Amino acid sequence: MALPDGGQALREDPWLRLLSLWLPPLATLLFLAIFAQGAPRDLPLAVVNLDPGGASRALIRALDASPGLAVHREYRSLAGARVALRRGEVLATLVIPEDFAGHLRQGRSPRLAAFENTQYLLAGKFIGSALVDAVGDYGARAGAALRLAHGDPAPRVALAVKAVRPQVVSLFNPAMSYARFLVTAIAPAMWQVLLVVATVLAVFWRLRRAPLPAGNGARLKAMTSTLAPLGLVFWLQGLLMLALFAVFLEWQPAGGWGWLLLGLALTVLAVQAMAVLIVALMPEPLHALSACAAYLAPAFAFMGITFPRADMNTLAWWWGALMPSTHYMELQVAVADHAAPFATLWPPLVALLLFLAPLPLSVRALPGGGAS
């Protein structure tokens, strides 16, 4: 009688088929659809207008006309806007001071106060930049109108207003696309979570079918037979994920595809090794799956894409270091964005290989069979 293997597990277990065949590409396509615009639009803004009049209304219209901003509501006091900001109804509040129009007429620069909700790191940063741009454009137009009213020649005013127009272009993301920035990190993090859950289910499926052999070599061979087909499927899903990036985001690795294919293969092995270790430590399926969720759920937050790992506290840094996706993303960024040399690539590759070190002991510690 042939021993059960991973191919048989995929045929018999509908949950494994769902996790390994359908959810990875569907999750990637979902993230691509969510961030299809490429950049945030119409982020809600509250305006506290303490100087109602034509000047403040013109500023509010300029804010609302900005692609990244949408004036959610105008308040007459800071108290109401503060409540809206705390409730999450708006992401920022701009306070127009009482002497706003008077300062403009006198040629002085009014002081505007802005309060941003930086709990949402990327949204807070974006709305702050959009506020600076919108207020800066309004200030340039207001200054030009004031100089014209004082009799300055129009050509001189035009030169003064547009004397320097800086253009900021991201070196590795010229279109400033949030889709390219976020999806290429979120999708691998989700792919990793699906992989670890599928591997845990496959290990328990194998333990229920037949006892593992007694010898260490035979046990390792049995686990390899169980996990290799699943690992191959997820490696192919990783390739499909990168292909979807290329098709929908025009994402082309500057350093070529070869290192990424190797990195995906090592990441699959590393995640499967961690899954086997979790099962060895927690031989109950529910406990093992709960541990997987606690272990890898913060992957996106700790991999260093939205927040630099160098600025993380010790716990967050080590937690990120213990997740394979962190090292894969280090490799992906180095290859895709920087076309980095091998001297930069080998540390994440070695880190992924180190995840395989406990695998022989983990396989040895697995229960012999009959797991519920």
QUIDABEL-V829340 format. One record per backbone hydrogen bond with DSSP energy under -1.0 kcal/mol. NH is the residue of the N-H (numbers start at 1). CO is the residue of the C=O. E is the energy in kcal/mol with one decimal. If there is no record, write none. Layout:
NH,CO,E
NH,CO,E
//
This chain:
6,225,-2.1
9,5,-1.8
10,6,-2.3
11,7,-1.7
12,8,-2.3
13,9,-2.7
17,13,-1.8
18,14,-2.4
19,15,-2.7
20,16,-2.4
21,17,-2.6
23,18,-2.7
26,22,-1.9
27,23,-3.1
28,24,-2.0
29,25,-2.5
30,26,-2.3
31,27,-2.4
32,28,-2.3
33,29,-2.2
34,30,-2.5
35,31,-2.1
36,33,-1.3
38,35,-1.4
42,67,-2.2
43,68,-2.4
45,70,-2.3
46,92,-2.5
47,73,-2.2
48,94,-3.1
49,75,-2.7
50,96,-2.0
57,53,-2.2
58,54,-2.1
59,55,-1.9
60,56,-2.4
61,57,-2.4
62,58,-2.1
63,59,-2.3
64,60,-2.5
65,61,-1.8
69,66,-1.4
70,43,-2.0
72,45,-3.1
75,47,-3.4
82,78,-2.4
83,79,-1.8
84,80,-2.1
85,81,-2.3
86,82,-2.3
87,83,-2.2
89,84,-1.9
90,84,-1.1
91,44,-2.4
93,115,-2.5
94,46,-2.7
95,113,-3.3
96,48,-3.1
100,97,-1.3
103,99,-2.3
104,100,-1.8
105,101,-2.3
106,102,-1.7
107,104,-1.2
108,103,-2.6
113,95,-1.4
115,93,-2.8
117,91,-3.0
118,116,-1.2
121,119,-1.1
124,120,-3.3
125,121,-2.2
126,122,-2.5
127,123,-2.7
128,124,-1.8
129,125,-2.0
130,126,-2.6
131,127,-2.3
132,128,-2.1
133,129,-2.3
134,130,-2.7
135,131,-2.8
136,132,-2.2
137,133,-2.5
138,134,-2.3
139,135,-2.7
140,136,-2.2
141,137,-2.1
142,138,-2.9
143,139,-2.6
144,140,-2.1
145,141,-2.5
146,142,-2.1
147,143,-2.2
148,144,-2.3
149,145,-2.2
150,146,-1.4
151,148,-1.6
152,147,-2.5
157,153,-2.2
158,154,-2.7
159,155,-2.1
160,156,-2.2
161,157,-2.5
162,158,-2.1
176,173,-2.5
178,38,-6.2
181,177,-1.6
182,178,-3.2
183,179,-1.9
185,182,-1.6
186,182,-3.3
187,183,-2.3
189,185,-1.6
190,186,-2.5
191,187,-2.8
192,188,-2.2
193,189,-1.7
194,190,-2.5
195,191,-2.0
196,192,-2.4
197,193,-2.1
198,194,-2.5
199,195,-2.4
200,196,-2.2
201,197,-2.4
202,198,-2.3
203,199,-2.5
204,200,-2.3
205,201,-2.3
206,202,-2.2
207,203,-2.3
208,204,-1.8
209,205,-1.2
210,206,-1.7
212,368,-3.0
219,215,-2.5
220,216,-2.5
221,217,-2.1
222,218,-2.2
223,219,-2.6
224,220,-2.3
225,221,-2.3
226,222,-1.6
227,223,-2.8
228,224,-2.6
231,227,-2.9
232,228,-2.6
233,229,-2.2
234,230,-2.3
235,231,-2.2
236,232,-2.4
237,233,-2.1
238,234,-2.1
239,235,-2.0
240,236,-2.4
241,237,-2.3
242,238,-2.2
243,239,-2.2
244,240,-2.5
245,241,-1.8
246,242,-2.1
247,243,-2.3
248,244,-2.8
249,245,-2.2
251,245,-1.3
254,336,-2.5
255,335,-1.4
256,253,-1.4
261,257,-2.2
262,258,-2.0
263,259,-2.6
264,260,-2.7
265,261,-1.9
266,262,-2.5
267,263,-2.2
268,264,-2.4
269,265,-2.0
270,266,-2.5
271,267,-2.8
272,268,-2.4
273,269,-2.3
274,270,-2.0
275,271,-2.2
276,272,-2.3
277,273,-2.0
278,274,-2.3
279,275,-2.2
280,276,-2.4
281,277,-2.0
282,278,-2.3
288,284,-2.6
289,285,-2.7
290,286,-2.2
291,287,-2.3
292,288,-2.1
293,289,-2.0
294,290,-2.4
295,291,-2.4
296,292,-2.5
297,293,-1.8
299,296,-1.8
302,298,-2.1
311,308,-1.1
312,309,-1.3
317,313,-2.6
318,314,-2.5
319,315,-2.5
320,316,-2.5
321,317,-2.2
322,318,-1.5
323,320,-1.6
326,323,-1.2
328,324,-2.1
329,325,-2.8
330,326,-1.6
331,327,-1.9
332,328,-3.1
333,329,-2.8
334,330,-1.9
335,331,-2.6
336,332,-3.1
337,333,-1.8
338,333,-1.3
340,334,-2.5
344,341,-1.7
345,341,-1.1
346,342,-2.3
349,345,-1.5
350,346,-2.8
351,347,-2.4
352,348,-2.0
353,349,-1.8
354,350,-1.9
356,353,-1.7
357,354,-1.5
359,356,-1.4
362,358,-2.5
363,359,-2.7
364,360,-2.0
365,361,-1.8
370,207,-2.6
//
